Amino acid sequence: MDNLILKDGDFCCVITGTHKGKSGYVHDIHTSKTGQVTITVLQENGVRFKTLAKNVIVKNQ
């Protein structure tokens, strides 16, 4: 799965879930007790949101 190579600073696009269609830079990668990988995405307008890493794909700028 491509999400295993996510790293801080990568530009990503959310493809599913609540934040579908939003994009920004990956920050603050965490793995929960249940094994889900969560990330904080910083949009270019400065707004941050949290989502599951499985909901995003890395985009080349």
C-alpha positions as CSV (number, residue, x, y, z in Angstrom):
1,M,0.0,0.0,0.0
2,D,1.4,3.4,-0.9
3,N,0.3,4.9,2.4
4,L,3.2,3.1,4.1
5,I,5.6,5.6,2.5
6,L,3.9,8.8,3.7
7,K,6.3,11.2,5.4
8,D,6.1,14.7,6.8
9,G,6.0,17.3,4.1
10,D,4.5,15.2,1.4
11,F,1.7,16.8,-0.6
12,C,-1.4,14.7,-0.5
13,C,-5.0,14.6,-1.7
14,V,-7.9,13.1,0.3
15,I,-9.7,10.6,-1.9
16,T,-12.4,9.3,0.5
17,G,-14.0,10.1,3.8
18,T,-15.2,13.3,5.4
19,H,-12.5,15.5,3.9
20,K,-12.7,14.1,0.3
21,G,-11.4,16.5,-2.3
22,K,-9.2,18.5,0.1
23,S,-5.4,18.5,-0.2
24,G,-2.4,19.8,1.7
25,Y,0.9,18.8,3.3
26,V,1.3,15.8,5.6
27,H,2.2,16.5,9.2
28,D,2.1,14.7,12.5
29,I,1.9,11.0,11.6
30,H,0.7,8.7,14.4
31,T,-0.3,5.1,14.8
32,S,-3.2,4.5,17.2
33,K,-3.6,1.6,19.6
34,T,-5.7,-0.2,17.1
35,G,-3.1,0.1,14.4
36,Q,-4.8,2.9,12.3
37,V,-2.4,5.4,10.9
38,T,-3.7,9.0,11.4
39,I,-2.2,12.1,9.9
40,T,-2.7,15.9,10.2
41,V,-3.0,17.6,6.8
42,L,-2.1,21.3,6.6
43,Q,-3.9,23.0,3.7
44,E,-2.4,25.9,1.9
45,N,-4.9,28.3,3.5
46,G,-3.5,27.3,7.0
47,V,-6.4,25.1,8.0
48,R,-5.5,21.8,9.6
49,F,-7.6,18.6,9.7
50,K,-7.0,15.0,10.8
51,T,-7.7,12.0,8.6
52,L,-6.7,8.4,8.2
53,A,-3.7,7.7,6.1
54,K,-5.6,5.1,4.1
55,N,-7.9,8.0,2.8
56,V,-5.1,9.9,1.1
57,I,-2.8,9.5,-1.9
58,V,0.6,11.3,-2.3
59,K,0.6,13.8,-5.2
60,N,3.6,15.1,-7.1
61,Q,3.6,18.9,-7.3
